[in-house]
Amino acid sequence: MPIHPKGCLTLSTTTPHLLPPLSPSNFLSPPLSPTSPPSPAASPTDPSGHLHILCNDSGIEFVHAEAKHIFIDHILSPVDVPNCFKEFFTFDDTLSYAGHHKPLAAVQVTELGDGIFVGCTVNHAVTDGTSFWNFFNTFAEICRGAKNISKSPDFCRNTVFDSQAVLRFPEGGPSATFSGDEPLRERIFHFSRESILKMKLKANKKLTTEIIGKQCNDSWTVTNGVINGNRTAEISSFQSLCAQLWRSVTRARKLDGNKTTTFRMAVNCRHRLEPRLDPLYFGNAIQSIPTVATVGELLSRDLNWSGDLLHQNVVAHDDATVRRGVKDWESNPRLFPLGNPDGASITMGSSPRFPMYDNDFGWGRPMAVRSGRANKFDGKISAFPGRDGGGSVDLEVVLSPETMAGLETDMEFMQCVS
């Protein structure tokens, strides 16, 4: 599993007084001690092969950088995401295996000509997106002067994810499962709340028609698209957006109709387990759901068909499915292979539900959220909440130059972009 680099860009020309003295070798201990989430300093491996994280409050690596020649408008206005964002993160080109000997988390504060970018890198083997953004929000909260944090993480380890299985590595550790040298384009596509609701209505058109017919003959009731209080019947806004992206990217790739295409998305398992995990459970509680279809069928059917495929897979991922996934992995511990080896896959990460714009370090809400160079390959998508809120979504789309050019001329997709 890779590392997790995300950061927030803020309009400001001064650093907050609660940040520690800014020197490259400094550690971020004053604002993160003692009321913060854990600051792991060591991760020794015992004779049985189990890795132990020692939370000894020694702080995490902190880097201060300056790029006064870069201005916010220069890096937010281009169509493609500028490469300079990749330089705003430390440990950005690192595999999670390096956590055996490198810090598990690091923060880089980069002063720009008219703003500040705070980039946080955390080992993804330790945290998932939910834990990452709770940590990041807490860091910002403490920098604003909070005496007590508002969302205390839950550190329970008596869960199905507390496995005793040991993952064995080859000598020298694993290698990346995809090339980091392939030519890629990276672009942010913004979708307004209104645009997403139109996609959702289109994706649920068949369901709505069936509901109206049933209402004429039985006692079904519908309120805001919810059937008798049951939301599992409708394709969600995000599933509708994912279905549209799947269709349009697949069309832009110009693949053979008989080829199988895969849309893979990460799901939060906290609320899927019985009993549920605490929403603030600190750790990694995600699993990956692959949905497959032939290219010909995906493109010949409508948005309802592809949206329903994604929807049914998500709904089916219940407590039993989560536990089967863990048991299957324990029977054969293995690394999760990232990448797009067959040229027909899409991997959706992150979530528009994450509180990314709650990271107020004292300058106000961030201007933008961006990620680092890690985990970038053809077909890697990350979902962010739109800055204007209200259900808007930003998709960070990484594609080959040819596929991106095709997506930009796909009218079905581009008419949804705000």
C-alpha positions in Angstrom: 0.0 0.0 0.0 1.3 3.5 -0.8 1.6 6.6 1.3 -1.3 9.2 1.5 -0.3 12.7 0.5 -3.0 15.5 0.6 -2.7 19.2 1.3 -4.6 22.5 1.5 -3.8 25.8 -0.2 -4.6 28.9 1.8 -4.6 32.5 0.9 -2.1 34.1 3.4 1.3 35.8 3.5 2.1 35.0 7.1 2.7 31.7 8.9 0.6 31.0 12.0 2.2 31.9 15.3 1.4 28.4 16.7 3.6 26.6 14.2 7.0 25.6 15.5 10.2 27.4 14.5 10.5 26.9 10.8 13.7 24.9 10.1 14.1 22.0 7.8 15.1 19.6 10.5 12.5 20.6 13.0 9.8 18.2 14.3 6.2 19.1 14.6 5.9 18.5 18.3 4.7 21.8 19.9 1.3 22.0 18.2 0.8 18.2 18.2 1.6 17.4 21.8 0.1 16.3 24.1 -3.6 16.5 23.1 -3.3 15.4 19.5 -3.7 12.1 17.6 -0.7 9.8 17.9 2.7 10.8 16.6 4.4 7.4 15.9 8.1 7.6 16.1 9.2 3.9 15.7 7.7 0.8 14.1 9.8 -2.3 15.2 9.0 -5.8 14.0 8.8 -8.6 16.5 10.2 -12.1 15.9 6.8 -13.3 14.8 6.7 -10.7 12.0 4.2 -8.4 13.6 4.8 -4.6 13.3 4.3 -2.5 16.3 3.9 1.3 16.2 5.2 3.1 19.3 3.3 6.2 20.0 5.8 8.0 22.2 4.8 11.6 21.5 8.2 12.5 20.0 6.6 14.4 17.1 6.7 13.9 13.4 9.0 15.2 10.7 8.3 18.9 9.8 9.7 20.6 6.7 9.5 24.4 5.9 10.0 25.4 2.3 9.8 28.6 0.3 8.5 29.1 -3.2 7.9 32.9 -3.2 8.0 32.9 -7.1 4.8 30.8 -7.2 1.4 32.6 -6.8 -2.0 31.1 -6.2 -3.5 32.2 -9.5 -0.6 30.7 -11.4 -1.2 27.2 -10.0 -5.0 27.2 -9.9 -5.8 28.8 -13.2 -4.2 26.2 -15.6 -6.4 23.5 -17.1 -4.0 20.8 -16.0 -2.7 20.6 -12.4 0.8 22.0 -12.4 3.7 19.7 -11.5 4.9 22.1 -8.8 2.2 20.7 -6.4 4.2 17.4 -6.3 7.0 19.4 -4.7 4.8 20.5 -1.8 5.0 17.1 0.0 7.8 15.3 1.8 8.2 11.5 1.4 5.9 11.9 -1.6 7.6 9.2 -3.7 7.6 6.5 -1.0 6.1 3.1 -0.5 4.4 2.3 2.7 6.9 -0.4 3.3 9.4 2.4 4.0 7.6 2.9 7.3 9.8 0.2 8.7 12.6 2.8 8.9 11.1 6.1 7.9 8.6 8.3 9.8 5.0 7.3 9.4 3.8 10.9 9.0 5.3 14.2 7.9 4.1 17.8 7.3 5.6 20.3 4.8 4.6 23.9 5.0 5.4 25.8 1.7 5.3 29.5 1.7 4.2 30.9 -1.7 4.2 34.4 -3.0 0.6 35.1 -1.8 -0.3 31.9 0.1 0.7 28.9 2.1 0.3 25.2 1.2 0.2 22.7 4.1 1.0 19.2 2.8 0.5 16.2 5.0 1.9 12.8 4.2 0.8 9.7 6.2 1.6 6.1 5.7 -1.6 4.5 4.2 -0.9 1.2 5.9 -1.6 3.0 9.2 -4.6 5.2 8.3 -7.3 5.5 5.7 -8.9 8.7 4.4 -11.3 9.0 7.4 -8.5 8.9 9.9 -6.2 11.0 7.8 -8.7 13.9 7.6 -9.6 13.7 11.2 -5.9 14.0 12.0 -5.4 16.9 9.6 -8.5 18.7 11.0 -7.2 18.2 14.5 -3.8 19.6 13.6 -5.5 22.7 12.2 -7.7 23.0 15.3 -4.7 22.9 17.6 -2.9 25.5 15.5 -5.9 27.8 16.0 -5.3 27.6 19.7 -7.8 24.9 20.8 -7.2 23.6 24.3 -9.2 20.4 23.7 -9.8 18.6 20.4 -13.4 18.3 19.3 -13.2 14.9 17.7 -11.2 12.4 19.8 -10.1 9.4 17.8 -11.1 5.9 18.9 -8.1 3.6 19.2 -9.9 0.3 19.9 -8.1 -2.7 18.4 -10.6 -5.5 19.1 -12.1 -5.5 15.6 -12.1 -7.8 12.6 -9.2 -5.7 11.2 -7.0 -6.6 14.2 -5.6 -9.5 12.3 -2.8 -11.9 13.5 -1.9 -12.8 9.9 1.7 -11.9 8.8 2.4 -10.4 5.4 5.8 -11.7 4.2 7.9 -9.4 2.0 10.7 -10.3 -0.4 14.2 -9.4 0.5 14.6 -5.6 0.3 10.8 -5.0 0.3 8.2 -4.9 -2.4 8.3 -2.8 -5.6 5.6 -0.5 -7.0 3.0 -2.3 -9.1 2.9 0.4 -11.7 5.4 2.6 -13.6 5.8 6.1 -12.3 7.4 7.3 -15.5 4.5 6.9 -18.0 3.2 10.2 -19.5 0.1 11.4 -17.7 -2.2 14.4 -17.6 -3.9 15.4 -14.3 -7.0 17.7 -14.3 -9.6 18.8 -11.8 -13.2 18.6 -13.0 -15.8 20.5 -11.0 -19.4 19.3 -10.7 -22.0 21.6 -9.2 -24.8 20.3 -6.9 -27.3 21.0 -9.7 -25.3 19.1 -12.3 -24.9 16.1 -10.0 -28.6 16.1 -9.2 -29.4 16.0 -12.9 -27.1 12.9 -13.3 -28.8 11.3 -10.3 -32.2 11.9 -11.7 -31.1 10.4 -15.1 -29.6 7.4 -13.4 -32.7 6.8 -11.4 -35.1 7.4 -14.2 -36.1 3.7 -14.6 -36.6 3.4 -10.8 -38.7 6.5 -10.7 -40.9 5.1 -13.5 -41.3 1.8 -11.7 -42.2 3.6 -8.5 -44.9 5.7 -10.1 -46.4 2.6 -11.6 -46.4 0.8 -8.3 -47.9 3.8 -6.5 -50.9 3.4 -8.7 -51.4 -0.2 -7.5 -50.2 -0.5 -4.0 -49.3 1.5 -0.9 -45.7 2.4 -1.7 -44.8 5.9 -0.7 -41.9 8.0 -2.0 -40.4 11.1 -0.4 -37.5 12.8 -2.0 -36.7 9.7 -3.9 -36.7 7.5 -0.8 -39.0 4.5 -0.9 -40.8 3.9 2.4 -37.7 5.3 4.1 -35.4 2.8 2.3 -32.5 4.6 0.6 -31.0 1.3 -0.7 -33.3 1.3 -3.7 -31.9 4.5 -5.3 -28.6 5.1 -7.0 -26.8 7.8 -5.0 -25.5 11.1 -6.4 -21.9 9.9 -6.1 -22.7 6.5 -7.8 -24.4 8.4 -10.6 -21.3 10.5 -11.1 -19.0 7.5 -11.0 -21.2 5.7 -13.6 -20.9 8.7 -15.9 -17.2 8.9 -15.5 -16.8 5.1 -16.1 -18.8 5.3 -19.3 -17.0 8.4 -20.7 -13.4 7.3 -19.8 -14.1 3.9 -21.3 -15.4 5.5 -24.5 -12.4 7.8 -24.7 -10.1 4.8 -24.4 -11.5 3.3 -27.6 -11.3 -0.2 -26.4 -12.6 -3.4 -28.1 -16.2 -4.1 -27.2 -15.4 -7.6 -25.9 -12.8 -6.3 -23.4 -13.7 -6.3 -19.7 -13.5 -3.0 -17.9 -13.3 -2.5 -14.2 -14.4 0.3 -11.9 -12.8 -0.1 -8.5 -13.8 2.0 -5.5 -12.8 2.1 -1.9 -15.5 1.8 0.7 -15.5 2.7 4.4 -16.3 -0.4 6.5 -16.9 1.3 9.8 -20.7 1.5 9.4 -20.9 -1.8 7.5 -19.7 -4.0 10.4 -22.1 -5.3 13.1 -21.6 -4.0 15.6 -20.4 -0.8 13.9 -17.1 0.7 14.5 -16.9 4.2 16.0 -17.0 6.8 13.1 -13.7 8.2 14.5 -12.0 4.8 14.7 -8.4 5.6 14.0 -6.8 3.1 11.6 -7.4 1.6 8.2 -10.9 0.3 7.8 -11.5 0.3 4.0 -11.9 -2.4 1.4 -12.0 -2.2 -2.4 -15.0 -3.1 -4.5 -14.5 -4.0 -8.1 -17.4 -3.7 -10.6 -16.9 -5.3 -14.0 -18.6 -5.1 -17.4 -17.7 -5.6 -21.0 -16.9 -2.4 -22.8 -19.7 -3.1 -25.4 -22.4 -3.6 -22.8 -21.3 -0.6 -20.7 -21.4 1.7 -23.7 -24.6 0.3 -25.3 -26.6 0.6 -22.1 -27.8 3.8 -20.4 -26.6 5.5 -17.2 -29.1 3.7 -15.1 -27.6 0.3 -16.0 -24.0 1.3 -15.1 -25.1 3.2 -12.1 -27.2 0.2 -10.8 -24.2 -2.1 -11.3 -22.1 0.1 -9.0 -25.0 0.7 -6.6 -25.8 -3.0 -6.1 -22.1 -3.8 -5.4 -21.9 -1.1 -2.8 -25.2 -2.1 -1.1 -24.1 -5.8 -1.1 -20.9 -4.9 0.8 -22.3 -5.7 4.3 -20.9 -7.1 7.5 -20.7 -10.6 6.1 -18.9 -9.4 2.9 -16.4 -7.4 5.0 -15.6 -10.4 7.1 -15.3 -12.7 4.1 -12.8 -10.3 2.6 -10.7 -10.2 5.8 -10.8 -14.0 6.1 -9.8 -14.4 2.4 -6.8 -12.1 2.9 -5.8 -13.9 6.1 -5.7 -17.2 4.2 -3.3 -15.7 1.7 -1.8 -12.4 2.9 -0.8 -10.3 -0.1 -0.2 -6.8 -1.3 -3.0 -4.9 -2.9 -1.8 -4.2 -6.5 -2.4 -0.6 -7.6 -2.3 0.4 -11.3 -4.0 -0.2 -14.6 -2.3 -3.3 -16.1 -5.0 -4.1 -18.7 -5.5 -0.5 -19.8 -9.3 -0.7 -19.0 -9.5 0.0 -15.3 -10.5 3.0 -13.2 -9.7 3.3 -9.5 -11.7 5.8 -7.4 -10.2 6.9 -4.2 -10.9 9.5 -1.5 -14.4 10.8 -0.9 -16.5 14.0 -1.3 -17.7 13.4 2.3 -14.3 14.0 3.8 -14.1 17.3 5.7 -11.2 18.7 3.6 -12.2 22.3 3.8 -12.6 22.2 7.5 -8.8 22.6 7.8 -8.7 26.2 9.1 -5.3 26.9 10.5 -6.3 30.5 11.4 -6.4 31.9 7.8 -9.9 30.8 7.0 -11.1 28.0 4.8 -8.6 26.6 2.2 -8.7 27.9 -1.3 -8.1 24.4 -2.8 -7.2 20.8 -2.0 -4.6 18.9 -4.0 -2.6 15.7 -3.7 1.0 14.7 -4.3 2.7 12.5 -6.8 2.0 9.2 -5.0 -0.5 6.7 -6.5 -0.8 8.5 -9.8 -1.4 6.2 -12.8 -3.7 6.1 -15.9 -7.2 5.8 -14.5 -6.6 6.9 -10.9 -9.4 9.2 -9.8 -9.7 11.0 -6.4 -13.0 12.6 -5.2 -12.9 15.8 -3.2 -15.8 18.0 -1.9 -16.2 21.1 -3.9 -15.1 24.3 -2.2 -18.5 25.8 -2.5 -20.0 22.9 -0.6 -23.7 22.0 -0.9 -23.0 18.7 -2.5 -20.6 19.9 -5.2 -17.7 17.6 -6.1 -14.3 17.9 -7.6 -12.8 15.0 -9.4 -9.0 14.8 -9.6 -8.6 12.8 -12.9 -5.3 11.2 -14.0 -5.3 9.7 -17.5 -3.0 9.1 -20.4 -2.8 12.2 -22.6 -4.7 10.5 -25.4 -7.5 9.4 -23.1 -7.7 12.8 -21.4 -8.1 14.4 -24.8 -10.9 12.1 -25.7 -12.6 12.7 -22.3 -12.4 16.5 -23.0 -14.4 16.0 -26.2 -17.0 13.7 -24.7 -20.1 15.8 -24.7 -22.0 13.5 -22.4 -19.4 14.1 -19.8 -18.4 17.7 -20.4 -21.9 19.0 -20.3 -22.0 17.9 -16.7 -18.8 19.8 -15.8 -19.4 23.2 -14.3 
